């Protein structure tokens, strides 16, 4: 009897469709543990070979790390928004406006502290506005994000003016770099997010709301409160990333933040997290994912791929990874995304 059952099981496994095989792989409990590191290792090997070792030059690796810190800081914060089933693609526009106002504040006062506070404060205010439009006016977060991206981008362009960029003294940015401000601020923020997300009631509620909003609300959880918390945590990260982006180039331009929203989403799924929330959400996916995205961007440029084609490649990868990483609930009613 057991032999017959075994034969039938093996026969069924041999005749699984491609879709069923993919489902088996993505349902494996070790998939999300191995996948992010496997993708990062694959990127390193491919571009190392394709560039004949130039990919491992110290200057290239430093550039990848600088970009990864900016993407990783935003992705760590955005995990809070994704965790309860919301989407916001205005991150790049928020960062651009926050860094612009921060640089203008520094040029007016000459104070580094004012520069940091204005950058972070602006990002917090803009993300709070996005959240308010969703919670109070009952507009989907993705719809709000599409509209405010255009608004924030237009304001940033007006603030910067015809010059196309605003600079800060090189000694200021290099001083912050040499003092390790970026690394200290990033790891402090990262640890703060991990603790809040994984070891507090707030984090548990966010994941529960993302997994099943109807059930969570029936237990007395406030979706409005959770949404504000998630957007403010993201705003803090985007504000810090705005400071990091200015430190990186000693200036802010109308191009600052362009494409960041896509990089953040790609980093999230490359890190093994579903952008649709739920139990698979975590605060540390963006860190590994950001390194992979930064390596992907730099590697493609080094092998001669055009910027337009890079956008298309990232889009295809993103769609494939969303399919692999997204948790699909079949029995309980899940959150309506759009």
Backbone torsions as a table, in degrees:
resi	resn	phi	psi	omega
1	UNK	NA	-47.0	179.7
2	UNK	-64.5	-38.3	179.7
3	UNK	-63.9	-41.4	179.7
4	UNK	-64.4	-43.5	179.2
5	UNK	-63.0	-39.2	179.6
6	UNK	-63.7	-42.2	179.2
7	UNK	-62.8	-43.0	179.8
8	UNK	-64.0	-40.3	179.5
9	UNK	-64.1	-45.0	179.5
10	UNK	-64.2	-38.9	179.4
11	UNK	-64.5	-39.4	179.3
12	UNK	-66.5	-39.4	179.6
13	UNK	-65.6	-34.5	-179.4
14	UNK	-69.9	-24.3	-176.2
15	UNK	-105.4	19.6	176.2
16	UNK	-67.9	141.6	176.2
17	UNK	-75.2	167.4	179.1
18	UNK	-59.4	-41.9	179.6
19	UNK	-62.1	-41.3	180.0
20	UNK	-67.8	-36.9	177.9
21	UNK	-65.6	-41.8	177.3
22	UNK	-61.7	-40.3	-179.8
23	UNK	-64.3	-38.4	177.7
24	UNK	-62.8	-42.9	-179.0
25	UNK	-65.0	-50.0	-175.5
26	UNK	-71.1	-18.1	178.9
27	UNK	-87.2	-10.7	179.4
28	UNK	-65.9	134.6	-174.8
29	UNK	-66.5	-20.3	-179.9
30	UNK	-90.0	-8.3	-175.7
31	UNK	-58.9	-50.0	-176.9
32	UNK	-70.8	-19.3	177.5
33	UNK	-79.1	-37.7	-174.0
34	UNK	-91.1	-38.2	-171.9
35	UNK	-52.8	-51.5	-177.1
36	UNK	-58.7	-44.0	-178.2
37	UNK	-72.1	-32.8	177.5
38	UNK	-65.9	-41.1	178.9
39	UNK	-65.5	-42.0	179.2
40	UNK	-63.2	-45.5	179.0
41	UNK	-63.2	-39.0	179.7
42	UNK	-63.5	-43.5	177.8
43	UNK	-60.2	-44.7	-178.0
44	UNK	-62.1	-45.2	-178.9
45	UNK	-65.9	-47.3	-176.9
46	UNK	-60.7	-49.5	-176.1
47	UNK	-76.8	-26.6	174.2
48	UNK	-63.3	-42.5	178.9
49	UNK	-72.6	-44.9	-175.8
50	UNK	-63.8	-31.3	-178.7
51	UNK	-99.7	7.8	179.8
52	UNK	56.0	39.6	174.9
53	UNK	91.6	-11.2	-179.6
54	UNK	-64.0	-22.6	-179.8
55	UNK	-62.8	-23.2	-175.7
56	UNK	-97.0	8.8	176.3
57	UNK	-63.2	142.9	-179.2
58	UNK	-54.3	-39.3	-179.1
59	UNK	-65.5	-37.4	179.0
60	UNK	-69.0	-45.5	179.8
61	UNK	-63.7	-36.3	177.8
62	UNK	-65.3	-40.5	177.5
63	UNK	-64.1	-39.6	178.1
64	UNK	-64.1	-42.6	-179.9
65	UNK	-64.7	-40.5	179.6
66	UNK	-62.2	-44.5	178.9
67	UNK	-67.8	-38.3	-178.4
68	UNK	-64.8	-35.0	179.3
69	UNK	-65.2	-41.9	178.7
70	UNK	-64.6	-49.9	179.9
71	UNK	-64.1	-43.3	-177.4
72	UNK	-64.9	-37.1	178.1
73	UNK	-64.4	-45.8	178.1
74	UNK	-65.1	-43.1	-177.3
75	UNK	-65.5	-35.8	177.9
76	UNK	-63.5	-41.1	178.0
77	UNK	-71.0	-42.7	-177.5
78	UNK	-64.4	-21.6	176.5
79	UNK	-55.9	-31.9	178.8
80	UNK	-67.2	-37.9	178.6
81	UNK	-70.4	-45.3	-179.3
82	UNK	-65.2	-32.4	-173.1
83	UNK	-60.6	-34.7	179.8
84	UNK	-101.5	25.0	168.7
85	UNK	85.8	12.6	178.7
86	UNK	-101.1	162.1	177.0
87	UNK	-131.0	139.9	176.2
88	UNK	-143.9	116.8	-178.2
89	UNK	-106.1	14.2	-178.1
90	UNK	-90.6	10.0	-175.1
91	UNK	-55.7	-44.7	-179.0
92	UNK	-62.6	-42.9	179.8
93	UNK	-67.3	-38.1	177.6
94	UNK	-64.1	-45.1	179.1
95	UNK	-62.0	-42.2	179.9
96	UNK	-61.1	-44.4	-179.7
97	UNK	-70.6	-39.1	-179.8
98	UNK	-64.4	-44.4	-179.9
99	UNK	-67.7	-35.1	178.7
100	UNK	-64.4	-48.6	179.3
101	UNK	-65.9	-34.6	177.4
102	UNK	-63.6	-44.2	178.8
103	UNK	-66.0	-42.0	177.6
104	UNK	-61.3	-39.6	178.8
105	UNK	-65.4	-40.6	177.8
106	UNK	-64.1	-45.0	-178.9
107	UNK	-64.0	-25.6	179.4
108	UNK	-84.4	-28.5	-173.9
109	UNK	-115.6	-25.6	-175.8
110	UNK	73.5	15.3	-177.2
111	UNK	-107.9	124.2	176.9
112	UNK	-66.0	-37.7	179.6
113	UNK	-61.8	-41.4	177.8
114	UNK	-64.6	-40.7	177.8
115	UNK	-57.2	-48.1	-178.9
116	UNK	-67.1	-45.8	-177.6
117	UNK	-64.5	-40.7	-180.0
118	UNK	-68.1	-40.8	179.0
119	UNK	-61.8	-49.9	-179.2
120	UNK	-67.3	-43.2	-179.8
121	UNK	-62.1	-39.2	178.5
122	UNK	-64.9	-45.3	179.6
123	UNK	-61.9	-42.3	177.6
124	UNK	-61.2	-43.5	-178.4
125	UNK	-65.7	-42.1	-179.0
126	UNK	-67.7	-41.7	178.1
127	UNK	-68.1	-34.1	176.1
128	UNK	-65.3	-38.2	177.1
129	UNK	-64.1	-46.1	177.4
130	UNK	-55.1	-45.4	-178.6
131	UNK	-64.8	-42.4	-179.3
132	UNK	-61.9	-41.9	178.5
133	UNK	-60.7	-33.3	179.8
134	UNK	-79.0	-48.4	-175.0
135	UNK	-72.2	-46.8	-175.1
136	UNK	-81.1	-43.9	-176.7
137	UNK	-91.0	-4.8	176.9
138	UNK	59.6	42.5	175.7
139	UNK	-103.8	136.7	179.5
140	UNK	-56.6	139.4	-176.5
141	UNK	-58.9	-36.0	-179.8
142	UNK	-66.8	-35.7	177.9
143	UNK	-67.2	-43.9	176.9
144	UNK	-59.6	-44.4	-177.2
145	UNK	-60.7	-41.8	-179.5
146	UNK	-61.9	-42.1	-177.9
147	UNK	-71.8	-49.2	-175.4
148	UNK	-69.7	-23.6	175.5
149	UNK	-58.3	-42.5	178.2
150	UNK	-68.8	-39.8	-178.3
151	UNK	-66.7	-50.2	-178.8
152	UNK	-63.8	-37.6	178.3
153	UNK	-63.7	-40.2	179.0
154	UNK	-66.5	-41.6	179.0
155	UNK	-64.0	-43.0	179.1
156	UNK	-60.6	-43.2	178.8
157	UNK	-61.6	-41.0	178.6
158	UNK	-65.8	-39.7	-179.0
159	UNK	-67.0	-39.4	-178.3
160	UNK	-74.4	-37.0	176.7
161	UNK	81.8	-166.5	-174.3
162	UNK	-68.6	-20.1	-178.0
163	UNK	-65.8	-25.5	178.9
164	UNK	86.6	-16.3	177.2
165	UNK	-160.7	159.7	175.8
166	UNK	-126.8	131.1	-175.1
167	UNK	-105.8	157.6	168.3
168	UNK	-119.6	156.9	-179.2
169	UNK	-55.6	136.8	-178.0
170	UNK	-59.8	-36.1	-178.0
171	UNK	-64.7	-25.6	178.0
172	UNK	-71.0	-51.1	-179.0
173	UNK	-66.6	-40.2	179.9
174	UNK	-67.9	-34.0	177.4
175	UNK	-65.0	-41.2	177.5
176	UNK	-68.1	-35.3	178.3
177	UNK	-68.0	-47.7	-178.7
178	UNK	-65.2	-29.5	179.2
179	UNK	-79.2	-3.9	178.1
180	UNK	75.5	22.3	-176.8
181	UNK	-57.4	-46.0	-176.9
182	UNK	-58.2	-47.0	-175.4
183	UNK	-69.6	-41.4	179.1
184	UNK	-64.4	-47.4	-178.3
185	UNK	-65.5	-40.8	-179.0
186	UNK	-63.7	-49.8	-176.4
187	UNK	-69.5	-31.6	175.4
188	UNK	-64.9	-45.0	178.8
189	UNK	-65.7	-42.3	-179.8
190	UNK	-60.4	-47.5	179.6
191	UNK	-65.3	-38.8	177.4
192	UNK	-59.6	-45.7	-179.8
193	UNK	-64.8	-43.2	-179.9
194	UNK	-60.9	-44.0	-179.9
195	UNK	-63.7	-48.9	-179.3
196	UNK	-62.0	-42.4	-172.6
197	UNK	-73.6	-40.0	-170.9
198	UNK	-107.0	-13.9	-173.3
199	UNK	-128.2	16.9	177.5
200	UNK	-131.9	165.7	178.3
201	UNK	-63.4	-34.6	-179.6
202	UNK	-58.7	-48.5	-180.0
203	UNK	-62.2	-41.5	179.5
204	UNK	-63.2	-40.5	179.7
205	UNK	-65.7	-39.6	179.4
206	UNK	-61.2	-45.5	-179.8
207	UNK	-67.1	-36.9	179.2
208	UNK	-65.6	-43.0	178.8
209	UNK	-63.4	-39.3	178.4
210	UNK	-68.8	-34.9	-180.0
211	UNK	-71.8	-42.6	179.2
212	UNK	-159.8	97.7	-174.9
213	UNK	-63.0	-40.9	-176.7
214	UNK	-62.1	-47.7	179.9
215	UNK	-65.2	-39.5	-179.0
216	UNK	-63.3	-42.1	-179.9
217	UNK	-68.0	-31.7	178.3
218	UNK	-68.8	-20.9	177.0
219	UNK	-88.3	1.0	177.1
220	UNK	98.8	4.9	179.7
221	UNK	-74.8	140.7	-179.4
222	UNK	-95.5	115.3	179.1
223	UNK	-67.8	-36.8	-179.7
224	UNK	-63.3	-45.3	179.4
225	UNK	-62.6	-44.8	-179.4
226	UNK	-64.1	-38.1	-179.8
227	UNK	-65.9	-42.6	178.1
228	UNK	-62.6	-43.5	179.3
229	UNK	-60.2	-44.9	-177.5
230	UNK	-65.0	-39.9	-179.4
231	UNK	-72.0	-35.2	178.9
232	UNK	-71.4	-37.8	175.7
233	UNK	-62.9	-39.0	176.7
234	UNK	-66.6	-42.2	179.6
235	UNK	-58.9	-38.8	177.4
236	UNK	-61.6	-44.1	179.6
237	UNK	-66.5	-42.6	-179.8
238	UNK	-65.5	-37.2	177.1
239	UNK	-62.5	-43.5	176.9
240	UNK	-64.7	-41.0	178.6
241	UNK	-63.4	-33.0	176.5
242	UNK	-62.4	-42.3	176.9
243	UNK	-63.4	-43.3	-179.6
244	UNK	-61.8	-39.3	-178.0
245	UNK	-66.5	-34.7	177.6
246	UNK	-71.1	-42.3	177.8
247	UNK	-58.6	-35.1	-174.8
248	UNK	-65.6	-37.9	-174.3
249	UNK	-125.0	2.4	-179.7
250	UNK	59.3	27.6	-179.1
251	UNK	-166.1	167.5	172.0
252	UNK	-131.0	141.0	-178.8
253	UNK	-133.9	176.1	178.7
254	UNK	-67.2	-14.9	179.5
255	UNK	-90.2	-10.4	-177.6
256	UNK	-60.0	125.9	178.7
257	UNK	90.8	-8.9	-180.0
258	UNK	-62.2	130.4	179.2
259	UNK	80.0	-1.5	-176.8
260	UNK	-67.1	-36.6	180.0
261	UNK	-58.1	-42.1	178.0
262	UNK	-68.4	-40.7	178.2
263	UNK	-60.4	-40.4	-178.4
264	UNK	-67.5	-44.2	178.1
265	UNK	-64.1	-41.4	179.0
266	UNK	-65.1	-40.8	178.0
267	UNK	-62.6	-36.9	-179.6
268	UNK	-62.4	-49.0	-177.8
269	UNK	-74.9	-31.6	175.7
270	UNK	-66.8	-26.6	177.4
271	UNK	-79.6	-3.9	176.1
272	UNK	95.0	15.5	-178.6
273	UNK	-108.1	143.8	174.4
274	UNK	-80.0	135.2	177.5
275	UNK	-80.3	1.4	179.4
276	UNK	-101.4	11.0	174.5
277	UNK	79.4	-167.0	177.8
278	UNK	96.7	-165.8	-172.8
279	UNK	-64.9	-25.1	-178.0
280	UNK	-79.6	-5.6	-178.6
281	UNK	-67.7	145.6	174.9
282	UNK	-155.6	162.4	-174.3
283	UNK	-92.1	-7.2	-175.1
284	UNK	-108.3	-1.0	-179.3
285	UNK	-61.4	-38.9	-175.8
286	UNK	-63.2	-26.1	-177.1
287	UNK	-67.2	-51.8	178.0
288	UNK	-67.7	-41.4	179.6
289	UNK	-61.9	-37.4	-179.6
290	UNK	-65.4	-39.8	176.4
291	UNK	-61.9	-40.0	-180.0
292	UNK	-67.5	-43.7	179.4
293	UNK	-63.9	-44.6	179.1
294	UNK	-62.0	-40.4	177.4
295	UNK	-66.2	-39.4	178.6
296	UNK	-62.9	-48.5	-179.4
297	UNK	-60.5	-48.0	-177.7
298	UNK	-68.2	-42.6	-178.5
299	UNK	-63.4	-43.3	179.4
300	UNK	-63.8	-39.4	176.9
301	UNK	-64.6	-39.9	-177.2
302	UNK	-68.4	-27.8	179.2
303	UNK	-91.4	5.1	172.4
304	UNK	92.9	16.0	178.1
305	UNK	-77.8	134.8	-178.7
306	UNK	-70.1	157.8	-178.8
307	UNK	-61.2	-39.3	-179.9
308	UNK	-63.8	-42.5	-179.8
309	UNK	-68.7	-34.3	177.1
310	UNK	-59.4	-42.4	178.5
311	UNK	-59.7	-41.8	179.4
312	UNK	-66.5	-40.8	179.0
313	UNK	-62.9	-44.2	178.8
314	UNK	-63.4	-36.3	179.1
315	UNK	-64.5	-43.4	178.9
316	UNK	-63.6	-44.7	179.1
317	UNK	-61.3	-41.9	-178.8
318	UNK	-61.0	-47.0	-179.1
319	UNK	-62.0	-41.2	179.6
320	UNK	-64.5	-41.1	-177.7
321	UNK	-73.4	-33.6	175.8
322	UNK	-60.9	-40.5	178.1
323	UNK	-64.1	-42.7	-177.6
324	UNK	-71.8	-38.2	-170.2
325	UNK	-96.4	-14.4	-172.8
326	UNK	-79.2	132.2	179.9
327	UNK	-84.8	117.9	-178.1
328	UNK	-102.8	117.7	-179.2
329	UNK	-87.5	128.5	-174.8
330	UNK	-107.4	-18.8	-174.2
331	UNK	-107.8	-38.2	-177.0
332	UNK	-104.0	149.4	179.8
333	UNK	-67.7	127.5	-178.7
334	UNK	-100.6	176.2	-176.7
335	UNK	-70.3	139.9	175.5
336	UNK	-78.8	121.7	-174.3
337	UNK	-82.0	-41.4	-173.4
338	UNK	-132.1	NA	NA
